């Protein structure tokens, strides 16, 4: 018995890791007659309700890492309240080796939904949000292979209190392609003011950065350098004065290189590493390019 429990625990932990590392499929929501992708799973906000639904639905559901629950919930907003319309569950028949979809209406769910069912409808009064829930339409601006980390062309951010939608501003998002990070590094290596730091000439300096701020034309406004490492000497640069000076020089170099690839999402601009990842943290090594050194030597000889 203990071995069985241990196996179940290990399996659960494995599935949890997979789920955290996988982009999740969306629910569907209708607002003012329009269909949107709902980038959340409001049914899970009430754990007991989620468990009752899970027990009620067939066990042979088509579960995937993108859809670990094996069903999609359809919602609608009516008179500023969120309602659960229906649940569609994909099931797999081993005998026929075919998938099919079972549809459960509000009336079908009445026996297990409890007091949330009233007058033929299910009002999602269990849903209250600390963070806004995003709903989207159109193409994805950027996306990640984890949970609901993504932004779409059109988005509304829903603030919900006990099932009532209190705010739902709409944003029109876009992305703008710019220079690759490889190109940016090439230029940064050439522009870094090595003459001001003779003790690091010929060394490779590794900058670790975060909190990038960019503007509408893809220009870096500011960021934080939280670590500088001299990779040639294999040690971090601890000297406070020199550290600050190197960080500021490096910032000025990157601020002068643009345009970066950016995304405008929900009223904010941020840098993109690529279309599948925003630039949250970045590490870059700056060093003197060989051809630059040769060019300087040639000029000195000519002089």
Backbone as CSV, one residue per row, in Angstrom:
resi,resn,N_x,N_y,N_z,CA_x,CA_y,CA_z,C_x,C_y,C_z
1,UNK,0.830,-1.207,0.000,0.000,0.000,0.000,0.865,1.258,0.000
2,UNK,1.914,1.241,0.807,2.817,2.381,0.852,3.478,2.592,-0.497
3,UNK,3.846,1.469,-1.173,4.480,1.575,-2.479,3.541,2.214,-3.482
4,UNK,2.229,1.854,-3.401,1.246,2.434,-4.308,1.135,3.929,-4.079
5,UNK,1.073,4.342,-2.819,0.977,5.768,-2.497,2.205,6.515,-2.992
6,UNK,3.382,5.890,-2.834,4.619,6.511,-3.291,4.600,6.678,-4.801
7,UNK,4.107,5.649,-5.515,4.033,5.717,-6.973,3.100,6.841,-7.412
8,UNK,1.958,6.956,-6.746,0.998,8.011,-7.086,1.609,9.381,-6.840
9,UNK,2.345,9.525,-5.733,2.980,10.806,-5.416,4.011,11.162,-6.471
10,UNK,4.841,10.194,-6.860,5.850,10.450,-7.880,5.190,10.813,-9.204
11,UNK,4.120,10.097,-9.564,3.408,10.389,-10.802,2.816,11.784,-10.770
12,UNK,2.239,12.169,-9.620,1.665,13.506,-9.495,2.725,14.580,-9.650
13,UNK,3.880,14.375,-9.005,4.954,15.355,-9.114,5.445,15.461,-10.540
14,UNK,5.536,14.325,-11.235,5.975,14.342,-12.629,4.985,15.115,-13.492
15,UNK,3.681,14.842,-13.276,2.654,15.548,-14.050,2.680,17.030,-13.732
16,UNK,2.930,17.401,-12.472,2.964,18.812,-12.087,4.083,19.529,-12.808
17,UNK,5.262,18.891,-12.892,6.387,19.499,-13.602,6.040,19.682,-15.064
18,UNK,5.393,18.668,-15.669,5.033,18.750,-17.074,4.039,19.879,-17.310
19,UNK,3.049,19.991,-16.411,2.027,21.018,-16.578,2.640,22.408,-16.473
20,UNK,3.562,22.590,-15.515,4.174,23.903,-15.341,5.006,24.300,-16.546
21,UNK,5.496,23.286,-17.276,6.394,23.575,-18.385,5.673,23.596,-19.722
22,UNK,4.354,23.470,-19.722,3.601,23.360,-20.969,2.587,24.488,-21.081
23,UNK,2.443,25.018,-22.274,1.408,26.017,-22.508,0.040,25.351,-22.411
24,UNK,-0.866,25.958,-21.678,-2.190,25.382,-21.459,-3.185,25.890,-22.496
25,UNK,-4.101,25.015,-22.886,-5.167,25.413,-23.802,-6.169,26.294,-23.064
26,UNK,-6.825,27.173,-23.805,-7.727,28.159,-23.201,-9.153,27.633,-23.092
27,UNK,-9.905,28.196,-22.154,-11.352,28.086,-22.168,-11.889,29.087,-23.196
28,UNK,-13.193,29.059,-23.419,-13.839,29.979,-24.368,-14.839,30.846,-23.614
29,UNK,-14.860,32.143,-23.948,-15.803,33.052,-23.300,-16.453,33.950,-24.350
30,UNK,-17.743,34.257,-24.153,-18.487,35.146,-25.056,-18.796,36.450,-24.320
31,UNK,-18.369,37.553,-24.945,-18.622,38.881,-24.383,-19.235,39.750,-25.473
32,UNK,-20.406,40.291,-25.210,-21.124,41.116,-26.198,-21.270,40.385,-27.528
33,UNK,-21.522,39.091,-27.459,-21.739,38.296,-28.662,-20.471,37.865,-29.385
34,UNK,-19.299,38.273,-28.894,-18.036,37.910,-29.529,-17.345,36.793,-28.757
35,UNK,-16.673,35.918,-29.519,-15.947,34.817,-28.900,-14.500,35.216,-28.613
36,UNK,-14.054,34.936,-27.402,-12.686,35.240,-26.981,-12.073,33.994,-26.364
37,UNK,-10.736,33.926,-26.411,-10.021,32.896,-25.673,-9.829,33.377,-24.238
38,UNK,-10.179,32.536,-23.295,-10.049,32.874,-21.877,-8.759,32.255,-21.353
39,UNK,-7.796,33.099,-21.011,-6.475,32.615,-20.603,-6.410,32.387,-19.097
40,UNK,-7.293,31.508,-18.647,-7.356,31.112,-17.238,-8.312,29.931,-17.153
41,UNK,-8.375,29.310,-15.997,-9.305,28.211,-15.747,-10.117,28.539,-14.491
42,UNK,-11.145,29.390,-14.619,-11.896,29.845,-13.439,-12.555,28.723,-12.651
43,UNK,-12.809,27.585,-13.310,-13.435,26.481,-12.589,-12.537,25.988,-11.454
44,UNK,-11.230,26.152,-11.617,-10.292,25.667,-10.602,-10.179,26.613,-9.411
45,UNK,-10.817,27.774,-9.483,-10.741,28.726,-8.375,-11.464,28.198,-7.136
46,UNK,-12.424,27.288,-7.342,-13.105,26.599,-6.241,-12.670,25.137,-6.307
47,UNK,-11.753,24.753,-5.428,-11.166,23.415,-5.503,-12.208,22.317,-5.297
48,UNK,-13.134,22.516,-4.391,-14.158,21.501,-4.150,-15.060,21.331,-5.367
49,UNK,-15.438,22.443,-5.985,-16.257,22.376,-7.189,-15.493,21.685,-8.312
50,UNK,-14.223,22.022,-8.451,-13.397,21.379,-9.480,-13.348,19.877,-9.277
51,UNK,-13.200,19.435,-8.023,-13.122,18.002,-7.741,-14.449,17.309,-8.036
52,UNK,-15.563,17.966,-7.722,-16.869,17.352,-8.012,-17.070,17.213,-9.521
53,UNK,-16.671,18.232,-10.264,-16.774,18.164,-11.728,-15.885,17.038,-12.251
54,UNK,-14.691,16.930,-11.714,-13.748,15.908,-12.158,-14.303,14.504,-11.920
55,UNK,-14.942,14.300,-10.774,-15.543,12.994,-10.460,-16.772,12.717,-11.316
56,UNK,-17.495,13.765,-11.675,-18.738,13.622,-12.435,-18.477,13.250,-13.898
57,UNK,-17.446,13.804,-14.488,-17.155,13.565,-15.897,-16.519,12.186,-16.107
58,UNK,-16.630,11.621,-17.317,-16.071,10.280,-17.584,-14.565,10.239,-17.332
59,UNK,-14.099,9.059,-16.922,-12.681,8.903,-16.641,-11.843,8.810,-17.917
60,UNK,-12.466,8.386,-19.012,-11.705,8.174,-20.257,-11.570,9.459,-21.070
61,UNK,-11.354,10.569,-20.362,-11.203,11.835,-21.072,-9.844,11.900,-21.762
62,UNK,-9.762,12.686,-22.826,-8.516,12.839,-23.581,-7.653,13.883,-22.880
63,UNK,-6.806,13.444,-22.006,-5.952,14.366,-21.253,-4.614,14.540,-21.965
64,UNK,-4.155,15.760,-21.994,-2.838,16.061,-22.558,-2.125,17.031,-21.617
65,UNK,-0.848,17.282,-21.869,-0.147,18.251,-21.039,-0.706,19.653,-21.248
66,UNK,-1.256,19.909,-22.441,-1.884,21.210,-22.692,-3.281,21.280,-22.094
67,UNK,-3.915,20.128,-21.935,-5.270,20.066,-21.379,-5.318,18.932,-20.361
68,UNK,-4.704,19.109,-19.188,-4.626,18.027,-18.199,-5.970,17.628,-17.618
69,UNK,-6.985,18.511,-17.685,-8.297,18.174,-17.145,-9.159,17.428,-18.155
70,UNK,-8.822,17.532,-19.450,-9.558,16.783,-20.463,-10.898,17.373,-20.833
71,UNK,-11.099,18.648,-20.563,-12.356,19.277,-20.982,-12.161,20.784,-21.116
72,UNK,-13.066,21.400,-21.874,-13.057,22.846,-22.083,-14.344,23.426,-21.535
73,UNK,-14.229,24.521,-20.804,-15.403,25.190,-20.240,-15.745,26.405,-21.100
74,UNK,-17.020,26.579,-21.383,-17.507,27.722,-22.149,-18.240,28.659,-21.193
75,UNK,-17.894,29.952,-21.289,-18.419,30.965,-20.381,-19.079,32.085,-21.178
76,UNK,-19.828,32.921,-20.488,-20.361,34.138,-21.102,-20.522,35.207,-20.036
77,UNK,-20.435,36.461,-20.483,-20.684,37.595,-19.597,-22.011,38.216,-20.001
78,UNK,-22.950,38.241,-19.067,-24.280,38.807,-19.304,-24.597,39.777,-18.171
79,UNK,-24.923,41.001,-18.525,-25.240,42.028,-17.522,-24.128,42.124,-16.471
80,UNK,-22.889,42.054,-16.965,-21.692,42.210,-16.135,-21.437,41.050,-15.181
81,UNK,-22.111,39.920,-15.365,-21.857,38.749,-14.531,-21.328,37.605,-15.384
82,UNK,-20.439,36.819,-14.778,-19.830,35.678,-15.459,-20.670,34.427,-15.213
83,UNK,-21.026,33.748,-16.312,-21.817,32.530,-16.228,-21.096,31.370,-16.907
84,UNK,-21.269,30.174,-16.325,-20.763,28.950,-16.953,-21.850,28.425,-17.884
85,UNK,-21.554,28.393,-19.178,-22.539,27.950,-20.169,-22.616,26.431,-20.271
86,UNK,-21.454,25.818,-20.517,-21.425,24.374,-20.720,-19.985,23.870,-20.591
87,UNK,-19.864,22.572,-20.516,-18.556,21.917,-20.512,-18.528,20.910,-21.653
88,UNK,-17.464,20.940,-22.428,-17.275,19.963,-23.500,-16.080,19.098,-23.155
89,UNK,-16.331,17.785,-23.051,-15.282,16.841,-22.680,-14.969,15.926,-23.854
90,UNK,-13.707,15.830,-24.182,-13.251,14.894,-25.201,-13.032,13.546,-24.529
91,UNK,-13.636,12.480,-25.090,-13.480,11.132,-24.531,-12.945,10.199,-25.609
92,UNK,-12.224,9.185,-25.162,-11.604,8.239,-26.091,-12.181,6.849,-25.866
93,UNK,-12.685,6.256,-26.939,-13.250,4.916,-26.889,-12.176,3.928,-27.325
94,UNK,-11.719,3.087,-26.389,-10.666,2.132,-26.722,-11.122,1.102,-27.736
95,UNK,-12.409,0.765,-27.693,-12.914,-0.261,-28.611,-12.870,0.218,-30.060
96,UNK,-13.362,1.426,-30.279,-13.398,1.961,-31.652,-12.148,2.747,-31.994
97,UNK,-11.350,3.057,-30.947,-10.139,3.864,-31.109,-10.445,5.232,-31.738
98,UNK,-11.539,5.827,-31.275,-11.972,7.126,-31.797,-12.282,8.083,-30.651
99,UNK,-12.091,9.370,-30.940,-12.453,10.415,-29.988,-13.858,10.909,-30.289
100,UNK,-14.529,11.385,-29.258,-15.821,12.045,-29.435,-15.962,13.109,-28.358
101,UNK,-16.912,14.008,-28.531,-17.095,15.113,-27.594,-18.445,15.004,-26.907
102,UNK,-18.426,15.033,-25.595,-19.648,15.035,-24.803,-19.901,16.446,-24.299
103,UNK,-21.141,16.897,-24.399,-21.501,18.257,-24.010,-22.407,18.216,-22.781
104,UNK,-22.048,19.007,-21.758,-22.825,19.063,-20.527,-23.330,20.493,-20.329
105,UNK,-24.638,20.646,-20.362,-25.252,21.965,-20.206,-25.372,22.327,-18.728
106,UNK,-25.845,23.525,-18.475,-26.052,23.962,-17.092,-27.011,23.024,-16.368
107,UNK,-28.070,22.566,-17.059,-29.025,21.643,-16.444,-28.376,20.306,-16.119
108,UNK,-27.481,19.839,-16.991,-26.787,18.574,-16.730,-25.919,18.665,-15.480
109,UNK,-25.370,19.847,-15.242,-24.446,20.042,-14.128,-25.149,20.421,-12.826
110,UNK,-26.451,20.653,-12.892,-27.212,21.119,-11.737,-27.014,20.253,-10.489
111,UNK,-27.016,18.907,-10.584,-26.894,18.082,-9.369,-25.588,18.289,-8.600
112,UNK,-24.531,18.738,-9.271,-23.238,18.864,-8.584,-22.787,20.307,-8.423
113,UNK,-23.492,21.232,-9.048,-23.025,22.624,-9.044,-23.467,23.371,-7.797
114,UNK,-24.462,22.834,-7.081,-24.903,23.433,-5.824,-25.662,24.737,-6.017
115,UNK,-25.485,25.657,-5.075,-26.257,26.903,-5.061,-25.856,27.855,-6.184
116,UNK,-24.780,27.549,-6.904,-24.399,28.403,-8.025,-25.417,28.315,-9.166
117,UNK,-26.205,27.246,-9.168,-27.246,27.063,-10.198,-28.525,27.745,-9.742
118,UNK,-28.979,28.701,-10.539,-30.234,29.392,-10.243,-30.922,29.769,-11.544
119,UNK,-32.215,29.464,-11.618,-33.050,29.833,-12.771,-32.444,29.362,-14.100
120,UNK,-31.936,28.129,-14.095,-31.422,27.547,-15.323,-30.044,28.017,-15.735
121,UNK,-29.360,28.765,-14.859,-28.040,29.278,-15.197,-27.070,29.040,-14.048
122,UNK,-25.798,29.055,-14.380,-24.749,28.875,-13.366,-23.948,30.166,-13.296
123,UNK,-24.176,30.935,-12.242,-23.438,32.183,-12.043,-22.148,31.868,-11.289
124,UNK,-21.030,32.281,-11.842,-19.721,31.934,-11.277,-19.355,32.850,-10.120
125,UNK,-20.154,32.794,-9.070,-19.920,33.669,-7.926,-18.667,33.286,-7.129
126,UNK,-18.121,32.099,-7.415,-16.904,31.683,-6.731,-15.648,32.369,-7.295
127,UNK,-15.814,33.089,-8.411,-14.662,33.681,-9.082,-14.422,35.102,-8.584
128,UNK,-13.297,35.299,-7.910,-12.811,36.627,-7.537,-11.321,36.651,-7.866
129,UNK,-10.872,37.724,-8.474,-9.501,37.751,-8.979,-8.651,38.791,-8.261
130,UNK,-7.448,38.372,-7.836,-6.460,39.329,-7.354,-5.778,39.988,-8.551
131,UNK,-5.480,39.148,-9.565,-4.919,39.651,-10.810,-5.982,39.555,-11.900
132,UNK,-5.935,40.501,-12.835,-6.907,40.495,-13.920,-6.760,39.238,-14.765
133,UNK,-7.888,38.752,-15.289,-7.889,37.617,-16.207,-7.903,38.155,-17.625
134,UNK,-7.005,37.665,-18.450,-6.915,38.127,-19.836,-7.758,37.251,-20.751
135,UNK,-8.476,37.908,-21.667,-9.154,37.208,-22.759,-8.633,37.799,-24.056
136,UNK,-8.456,36.956,-25.071,-7.790,37.442,-26.280,-8.445,36.984,-27.569
137,UNK,-8.149,37.722,-28.637,-8.570,37.403,-29.998,-7.407,37.629,-30.948
138,UNK,-7.446,36.966,-32.112,-6.444,37.207,-33.142,-5.187,36.386,-32.947
139,UNK,-4.115,36.808,-33.629,-2.837,36.100,-33.549,-2.137,36.393,-32.227
140,UNK,-1.233,35.505,-31.855,-0.435,35.729,-30.654,0.735,36.657,-30.973
141,UNK,0.936,37.644,-30.129,2.053,38.576,-30.281,3.342,37.905,-29.838
142,UNK,3.294,37.280,-28.692,4.392,36.431,-28.219,3.758,35.328,-27.398
143,UNK,4.483,34.249,-27.212,3.936,33.118,-26.475,5.067,32.384,-25.785
144,UNK,4.696,31.635,-24.778,5.666,30.861,-24.028,5.172,29.427,-23.935
145,UNK,6.071,28.521,-23.610,5.691,27.118,-23.444,5.356,26.837,-21.990
146,UNK,4.728,27.786,-21.327,4.368,27.605,-19.926,3.032,28.276,-19.633
147,UNK,2.111,27.488,-19.094,0.828,27.984,-18.600,0.149,28.926,-19.596
148,UNK,-0.273,30.114,-19.116,-0.950,31.081,-19.991,-0.072,32.294,-20.267
149,UNK,1.246,32.099,-20.289,2.149,33.218,-20.562,2.139,33.507,-22.055
150,UNK,1.290,34.462,-22.462,1.148,34.831,-23.870,0.356,36.133,-23.954
151,UNK,0.451,36.784,-25.087,-0.388,37.946,-25.373,-0.894,37.830,-26.796
152,UNK,-2.129,38.292,-27.017,-2.756,38.206,-28.330,-3.006,39.604,-28.887
153,UNK,-3.401,39.668,-30.168,-3.563,40.965,-30.842,-4.554,41.871,-30.123
154,UNK,-5.700,41.320,-29.762,-6.698,42.084,-29.009,-6.902,41.397,-27.669
155,UNK,-6.886,42.181,-26.599,-7.075,41.614,-25.265,-7.963,42.503,-24.417
156,UNK,-8.724,41.848,-23.557,-9.459,42.544,-22.518,-9.023,41.960,-21.187
157,UNK,-8.835,42.823,-20.195,-8.425,42.375,-18.870,-9.618,42.464,-17.936
158,UNK,-10.086,41.307,-17.490,-11.292,41.252,-16.668,-10.940,41.249,-15.188
159,UNK,-11.490,42.190,-14.467,-11.400,42.188,-13.007,-12.745,41.689,-12.502
160,UNK,-12.720,40.649,-11.696,-13.962,39.983,-11.292,-14.026,39.889,-9.777
161,UNK,-15.176,40.240,-9.229,-15.413,40.136,-7.797,-16.710,39.372,-7.575
162,UNK,-16.574,38.171,-7.003,-17.708,37.282,-6.739,-18.597,37.137,-7.983
163,UNK,-17.954,36.894,-9.107,-18.670,36.635,-10.342,-19.061,37.861,-11.134
164,UNK,-18.883,39.058,-10.573,-19.242,40.278,-11.283,-18.003,40.898,-11.926
165,UNK,-18.128,41.192,-13.220,-17.037,41.818,-13.950,-17.089,43.317,-13.689
166,UNK,-16.109,43.827,-12.953,-16.132,45.236,-12.566,-15.330,46.113,-13.520
167,UNK,-14.356,45.522,-14.221,-13.564,46.266,-15.202,-13.205,45.340,-16.353
168,UNK,-13.147,45.907,-17.585,-12.743,45.089,-18.740,-12.171,45.968,-19.850
169,UNK,-11.076,46.696,-19.572,-10.473,47.540,-20.609,-9.955,46.680,-21.769
170,UNK,-10.002,47.260,-22.988,-9.558,46.559,-24.190,-8.248,47.158,-24.688
171,UNK,-7.329,46.294,-25.109,-6.038,46.729,-25.640,-5.807,46.097,-27.013
172,UNK,-5.129,46.849,-27.872,-4.746,46.354,-29.191,-3.222,46.236,-29.214
173,UNK,-2.768,45.015,-29.160,-1.346,44.734,-28.993,-0.657,44.487,-30.337
174,UNK,0.654,44.677,-30.358,1.418,44.403,-31.581,2.869,44.128,-31.218
175,UNK,3.598,43.587,-32.166,5.028,43.408,-31.990,5.737,44.057,-33.165
176,UNK,6.965,44.466,-32.930,7.752,45.119,-33.971,9.138,44.474,-33.990
177,UNK,9.494,43.964,-35.146,10.769,43.268,-35.267,11.919,44.263,-35.302
178,UNK,13.009,43.900,-34.643,14.201,44.741,-34.621,15.449,43.904,-34.787
179,UNK,16.544,44.405,-34.275,17.815,43.704,-34.383,17.808,42.445,-33.518
180,UNK,18.568,41.454,-33.939,18.712,40.245,-33.131,19.679,40.527,-31.987
181,UNK,19.591,39.723,-30.934,20.499,39.907,-29.808,21.948,39.643,-30.219
182,UNK,22.135,38.763,-31.193,23.492,38.514,-31.690,24.059,39.771,-32.354
183,UNK,23.213,40.438,-33.148,23.655,41.684,-33.782,23.972,42.750,-32.735
184,UNK,23.128,42.827,-31.713,23.331,43.815,-30.661,24.642,43.549,-29.933
185,UNK,24.934,42.288,-29.655,26.184,41.957,-28.981,27.390,42.316,-29.848
186,UNK,27.293,42.041,-31.146,28.399,42.373,-32.048,28.721,43.868,-31.974
187,UNK,27.680,44.689,-32.013,27.886,46.137,-31.986,28.388,46.579,-30.618
188,UNK,27.823,45.991,-29.551,28.233,46.370,-28.196,29.709,46.072,-27.969
189,UNK,30.185,44.960,-28.509,31.609,44.618,-28.363,32.486,45.683,-29.005
190,UNK,32.070,46.169,-30.155,32.874,47.139,-30.885,32.802,48.534,-30.263
191,UNK,31.654,48.854,-29.662,31.475,50.208,-29.142,31.885,50.367,-27.679
192,UNK,32.119,49.269,-27.001,32.449,49.397,-25.579,33.756,50.194,-25.420
193,UNK,33.782,51.176,-24.508,34.954,52.066,-24.367,36.114,51.407,-23.621
194,UNK,36.795,50.502,-24.306,37.873,49.752,-23.664,39.017,50.653,-23.188
195,UNK,39.237,51.769,-23.862,40.350,52.649,-23.478,40.174,53.204,-22.064
196,UNK,38.906,53.297,-21.617,38.646,53.799,-20.272,38.919,52.739,-19.199
197,UNK,39.079,51.486,-19.623,39.275,50.394,-18.667,40.471,49.545,-19.105
198,UNK,41.677,50.120,-19.024,42.867,49.410,-19.515,43.118,48.084,-18.797
199,UNK,42.661,47.978,-17.532,42.903,46.740,-16.796,42.080,45.565,-17.333
200,UNK,41.049,45.888,-18.148,40.206,44.825,-18.709,40.407,44.640,-20.207
201,UNK,41.385,45.344,-20.781,41.677,45.167,-22.207,42.045,43.709,-22.479
202,UNK,41.402,43.119,-23.484,41.670,41.722,-23.814,40.895,40.739,-22.961
203,UNK,40.098,41.233,-21.997,39.298,40.352,-21.143,37.869,40.241,-21.701
204,UNK,37.175,39.223,-21.224,35.752,39.062,-21.551,34.936,39.416,-20.316
205,UNK,34.104,40.446,-20.459,33.265,40.898,-19.347,31.840,40.388,-19.551
206,UNK,31.327,39.724,-18.546,29.999,39.102,-18.616,29.015,39.926,-17.780
207,UNK,28.029,40.527,-18.443,27.030,41.366,-17.770,25.720,40.587,-17.622
208,UNK,25.171,40.573,-16.425,23.863,39.975,-16.165,22.873,41.098,-15.893
209,UNK,21.730,41.078,-16.623,20.794,42.206,-16.587,19.359,41.738,-16.376
210,UNK,18.527,42.665,-15.908,17.094,42.397,-15.757,16.344,43.723,-15.763
211,UNK,15.006,43.636,-15.741,14.128,44.819,-15.679,14.365,45.768,-16.846
212,UNK,14.321,45.226,-18.063,14.491,46.056,-19.250,13.284,46.951,-19.467
213,UNK,13.555,48.208,-19.753,12.504,49.156,-20.135,12.837,49.682,-21.530
214,UNK,11.858,49.600,-22.441,12.070,50.060,-23.808,10.954,51.020,-24.199
215,UNK,11.212,51.822,-25.239,10.191,52.769,-25.693,9.552,52.273,-26.983
216,UNK,8.720,53.114,-27.582,7.898,52.708,-28.727,8.700,52.447,-29.991
217,UNK,9.922,52.958,-30.082,10.711,52.736,-31.293,11.791,51.671,-31.077
218,UNK,11.697,50.945,-29.968,12.639,49.868,-29.734,13.976,50.311,-29.196
219,UNK,13.961,51.386,-28.423,15.188,51.897,-27.835,15.174,51.598,-26.338
220,UNK,16.322,51.145,-25.817,16.407,50.831,-24.392,16.410,52.114,-23.572
221,UNK,15.512,52.188,-22.614,15.428,53.348,-21.724,16.264,53.117,-20.477
222,UNK,16.151,51.932,-19.906,16.919,51.634,-18.699,16.846,50.135,-18.420
223,UNK,17.741,49.650,-17.583,17.733,48.270,-17.103,18.680,48.205,-15.912
224,UNK,18.643,47.083,-15.214,19.509,46.905,-14.040,20.607,45.901,-14.365
225,UNK,21.827,46.279,-14.085,22.953,45.351,-14.156,23.152,44.805,-12.744
226,UNK,22.844,43.511,-12.531,22.930,42.986,-11.169,24.174,42.135,-10.931
227,UNK,24.952,41.886,-11.980,26.212,41.189,-11.769,27.145,41.443,-12.955
228,UNK,28.429,41.652,-12.673,29.449,41.739,-13.713,30.555,40.747,-13.344
229,UNK,30.896,39.917,-14.302,31.918,38.904,-14.067,33.023,39.040,-15.109
230,UNK,34.252,38.973,-14.637,35.407,38.944,-15.533,35.658,37.471,-15.855
231,UNK,35.168,37.025,-17.011,35.292,35.612,-17.366,36.733,35.199,-17.618
232,UNK,37.562,36.134,-18.048,38.962,35.805,-18.289,39.680,35.516,-16.974
233,UNK,39.411,36.344,-15.976,40.026,36.139,-14.656,39.221,35.169,-13.799
234,UNK,38.034,34.764,-14.292,37.150,33.826,-13.595,36.778,34.327,-12.197
235,UNK,36.337,35.582,-12.140,35.915,36.150,-10.868,34.939,37.302,-11.097
236,UNK,34.078,37.520,-10.102,33.158,38.651,-10.166,33.909,39.930,-9.846
237,UNK,33.412,41.022,-10.414,34.007,42.326,-10.144,33.305,42.909,-8.924
238,UNK,34.019,43.003,-7.820,33.419,43.401,-6.545,33.658,44.870,-6.219
239,UNK,34.679,45.462,-6.840,35.001,46.851,-6.540,33.805,47.737,-6.874
240,UNK,33.240,48.391,-5.862,32.001,49.153,-6.028,32.148,50.279,-7.043
241,UNK,33.206,51.038,-6.939,33.401,52.171,-7.849,33.553,51.706,-9.284
242,UNK,34.402,50.702,-9.495,34.637,50.202,-10.847,33.388,49.513,-11.386
243,UNK,32.690,48.825,-10.502,31.455,48.132,-10.888,30.428,49.122,-11.441
244,UNK,30.213,50.191,-10.684,29.238,51.200,-11.116,29.655,51.837,-12.437
245,UNK,30.942,52.109,-12.573,31.439,52.734,-13.793,31.250,51.818,-15.000
246,UNK,31.582,50.531,-14.834,31.399,49.564,-15.922,29.923,49.426,-16.285
247,UNK,29.071,49.367,-15.268,27.633,49.212,-15.507,27.081,50.411,-16.270
248,UNK,27.455,51.623,-15.878,26.961,52.819,-16.554,27.483,52.906,-17.991
249,UNK,28.747,52.558,-18.198,29.303,52.571,-19.559,28.575,51.572,-20.446
250,UNK,28.317,50.415,-19.889,27.621,49.373,-20.640,26.198,49.805,-20.976
251,UNK,25.530,50.443,-20.022,24.179,50.950,-20.273,24.171,51.952,-21.426
252,UNK,25.119,52.865,-21.409,25.171,53.882,-22.464,25.397,53.243,-23.830
253,UNK,26.187,52.185,-23.869,26.422,51.485,-25.145,25.121,50.873,-25.654
254,UNK,24.405,50.150,-24.787,23.178,49.471,-25.225,22.064,50.463,-25.559
255,UNK,22.015,51.578,-24.843,20.976,52.577,-25.119,21.143,53.187,-26.508
256,UNK,22.380,53.189,-27.015,22.642,53.790,-28.326,22.435,52.808,-29.482
257,UNK,22.139,51.553,-29.155,21.922,50.536,-30.191,20.428,50.252,-30.303
258,UNK,19.855,50.462,-31.449,18.426,50.186,-31.652,18.131,50.173,-33.150
259,UNK,16.985,49.612,-33.556,15.843,49.178,-32.732,15.967,47.726,-32.255
260,UNK,15.501,47.497,-31.041,15.364,46.150,-30.512,13.999,45.607,-30.940
261,UNK,13.842,44.298,-30.914,12.518,43.697,-31.124,11.681,43.968,-29.878
262,UNK,10.491,44.506,-30.069,9.652,44.870,-28.923,8.223,44.370,-29.112
263,UNK,7.512,44.330,-28.025,6.078,44.049,-28.049,5.370,45.123,-27.241
264,UNK,4.223,45.548,-27.752,3.356,46.457,-27.003,2.160,45.633,-26.567
265,UNK,2.030,45.420,-25.271,0.962,44.570,-24.764,0.318,45.193,-23.535
266,UNK,-0.975,45.399,-23.643,-1.780,45.898,-22.521,-1.216,47.176,-21.910
267,UNK,-0.816,48.083,-22.815,-0.387,49.405,-22.385,1.077,49.533,-22.028
268,UNK,1.879,48.475,-22.210,3.291,48.530,-21.850,4.152,47.998,-22.993
269,UNK,5.368,48.527,-23.082,6.349,48.049,-24.048,7.358,47.157,-23.317
270,UNK,7.755,46.073,-23.960,8.840,45.286,-23.401,9.654,44.659,-24.519
271,UNK,10.918,44.372,-24.209,11.833,43.812,-25.200,11.573,42.325,-25.367
272,UNK,11.761,41.847,-26.605,11.581,40.438,-26.901,12.927,39.782,-27.173
273,UNK,13.135,38.647,-26.557,14.294,37.844,-26.921,14.022,37.195,-28.272
274,UNK,12.800,36.669,-28.415,12.252,36.223,-29.694,10.749,36.129,-29.494
275,UNK,10.032,35.643,-30.505,8.570,35.641,-30.387,8.055,34.673,-29.327
276,UNK,8.908,33.809,-28.813,8.466,32.859,-27.804,8.975,33.204,-26.409
277,UNK,9.568,34.394,-26.265,10.088,34.720,-24.942,10.369,36.208,-24.806
278,UNK,9.752,36.872,-23.824,10.127,38.263,-23.548,11.489,38.306,-22.882
279,UNK,12.157,39.431,-22.990,13.501,39.568,-22.443,13.395,39.984,-20.983
280,UNK,13.274,39.012,-20.101,13.148,39.291,-18.673,14.527,39.418,-18.043
281,UNK,15.362,38.425,-18.284,16.755,38.474,-17.837,17.640,38.156,-19.028
282,UNK,18.813,38.744,-19.043,19.707,38.534,-20.182,21.145,38.584,-19.709
283,UNK,21.944,37.689,-20.245,23.375,37.669,-19.971,24.114,37.909,-21.281
284,UNK,25.104,38.797,-21.255,25.867,39.055,-22.466,27.331,39.270,-22.125
285,UNK,28.185,38.646,-22.909,29.631,38.794,-22.736,30.169,39.784,-23.763
286,UNK,30.881,40.774,-23.285,31.467,41.790,-24.159,32.981,41.595,-24.181
287,UNK,33.560,41.591,-25.360,35.010,41.426,-25.488,35.474,42.148,-26.741
288,UNK,36.769,42.409,-26.810,37.322,43.100,-27.967,37.398,42.131,-29.144
289,UNK,36.769,42.537,-30.251,36.781,41.690,-31.441,38.182,41.681,-32.053
290,UNK,38.563,40.527,-32.572,39.912,40.389,-33.124,40.155,41.351,-34.282
291,UNK,39.165,41.466,-35.174,39.369,42.335,-36.330,39.476,43.793,-35.906
292,UNK,38.844,44.152,-34.799,38.957,45.515,-34.285,40.383,45.772,-33.800
293,UNK,40.946,44.792,-33.096,42.313,44.932,-32.618,43.290,45.062,-33.787
294,UNK,43.090,44.237,-34.816,43.970,44.294,-35.984,43.852,45.642,-36.676
295,UNK,42.611,46.149,-36.747,42.373,47.425,-37.396,43.115,48.541,-36.643
296,UNK,43.091,48.490,-35.303,43.781,49.506,-34.505,45.305,49.411,-34.707
297,UNK,45.812,48.180,-34.722,47.258,47.994,-34.914,47.674,48.539,-36.267
298,UNK,46.865,48.260,-37.299,47.180,48.731,-38.654,47.223,50.259,-38.677
299,UNK,46.242,50.903,-38.016,46.199,52.354,-37.989,47.420,52.921,-37.282
300,UNK,47.831,52.279,-36.184,48.987,52.754,-35.445,50.252,52.626,-36.282
301,UNK,50.367,51.509,-37.035,51.541,51.328,-37.892,51.552,52.347,-39.019
302,UNK,50.370,52.599,-39.586,50.268,53.586,-40.661,50.641,54.967,-40.159
303,UNK,50.238,55.241,-38.913,50.516,56.546,-38.333,52.029,56.713,-38.102
